[in-house]
Amino acid sequence: MAIKRGSKVETSFGSASMTDLMFLLIIFFMVATTLINSNALKIALPQSSNQVNDRPKTTISVTSDIQYYLDNNPVSFDEIEPRLQAIFKGVEKPVVNINMDKSVPVDELVKLMNIAKNNNYTPYIMTQP
């Protein structure tokens, strides 16, 4: 007398839902990456294998309310150029950092860059890492 089991355990695996899920994920990532790249500007940047070796002698800071500071001392805009000339007297390669709040208008940066250009200083604009 042979006894048969009434319920059999099915050992097969249905992979149709898994392939649908993978297909949807691939489409999602393809769409997401094209949206990210469409807002970027294509700019050819120079490459460098080392960091800048020049060390600034002084720092000009401009706050959000357009207050100027030369080495953390408040100054007026008209005092910046004569003080820089006194600081850099006899310096071979003068380097100055310009540290600005991001809400400051670009006009203020241009004024400081003109001072650096007229006096042959090397200006560096400080950024966040």
C-alpha positions in Angstrom: 0.0 0.0 0.0 1.5 3.3 -1.2 0.8 6.4 0.9 0.7 9.6 -1.1 1.1 13.0 0.3 -1.7 15.4 -0.4 0.4 18.6 -0.6 3.6 19.0 -2.5 6.0 21.8 -1.9 6.8 23.7 -5.1 10.5 24.3 -5.5 10.4 26.6 -8.5 11.2 30.3 -8.3 9.2 33.0 -10.2 11.7 35.6 -11.4 9.4 37.6 -13.5 8.7 40.2 -10.8 12.4 40.5 -10.1 13.2 41.3 -13.7 10.4 43.9 -13.8 11.9 45.5 -10.7 15.4 45.6 -12.1 14.1 47.1 -15.3 12.3 49.9 -13.5 15.4 50.6 -11.4 17.6 50.9 -14.5 15.1 53.3 -16.1 15.0 55.4 -12.9 18.8 55.7 -12.6 19.1 56.6 -16.3 16.5 59.4 -16.0 18.0 60.6 -12.7 21.5 60.9 -14.2 20.4 62.8 -17.3 18.5 65.3 -15.1 21.6 65.9 -12.9 23.9 66.5 -15.9 21.6 68.8 -17.8 22.0 71.6 -15.2 25.8 71.5 -15.2 28.0 73.9 -17.1 30.6 72.2 -19.3 33.8 74.1 -18.4 37.3 72.8 -19.2 39.2 73.3 -16.0 43.0 73.1 -15.8 44.5 70.1 -14.0 47.2 70.2 -11.4 49.2 67.6 -9.6 50.0 69.7 -6.6 48.6 72.5 -4.4 49.6 76.1 -4.5 52.9 76.8 -2.8 52.5 80.5 -2.5 51.7 81.6 1.0 49.7 84.8 1.4 51.1 87.6 3.4 47.8 89.3 4.1 44.0 88.6 3.8 41.3 91.0 2.8 37.8 90.0 4.1 34.5 91.5 3.0 31.4 90.8 5.1 27.8 90.6 3.9 27.2 94.2 5.0 30.1 95.4 2.8 32.6 96.0 5.7 36.3 95.6 4.8 38.9 94.0 7.0 42.6 93.8 6.4 44.1 91.0 8.5 41.0 91.1 10.8 41.3 94.9 11.3 38.4 97.1 10.0 39.4 99.5 7.2 37.7 101.6 4.7 37.9 100.8 1.0 40.2 103.8 0.4 42.7 102.6 3.0 43.2 99.1 1.4 45.6 100.0 -1.4 48.0 102.2 0.6 48.1 99.6 3.4 48.8 96.8 0.9 51.6 98.8 -0.7 53.2 99.3 2.8 52.8 95.6 3.6 54.2 94.4 0.3 57.1 96.9 0.1 60.2 94.9 -0.9 58.2 91.6 -1.3 59.2 89.7 -4.4 56.0 87.9 -5.2 53.2 89.5 -3.2 50.2 87.2 -2.6 46.9 88.4 -1.1 43.8 86.3 -0.1 40.4 87.7 -0.8 37.8 86.2 1.5 34.2 87.3 0.7 30.8 86.4 2.0 28.8 84.7 -0.8 26.1 87.3 -0.6 28.5 90.2 -1.4 27.9 91.6 -5.0 30.6 90.7 -7.6 31.3 94.5 -8.0 33.2 94.4 -4.7 35.3 91.5 -5.8 36.1 93.3 -9.1 37.3 96.4 -7.1 39.7 94.3 -5.1 40.9 92.4 -8.1 41.6 95.7 -9.8 43.7 96.8 -6.9 45.7 93.5 -7.1 46.2 93.9 -10.9 47.3 97.5 -10.7 49.9 96.6 -8.1 51.0 93.3 -9.6 49.8 91.2 -6.6 48.7 87.6 -7.0 45.2 87.4 -5.7 43.6 84.2 -4.4 39.9 83.9 -3.8 39.3 81.8 -0.7 36.5 79.1 -1.0 35.1 76.4 1.2 36.7 73.0 0.7 
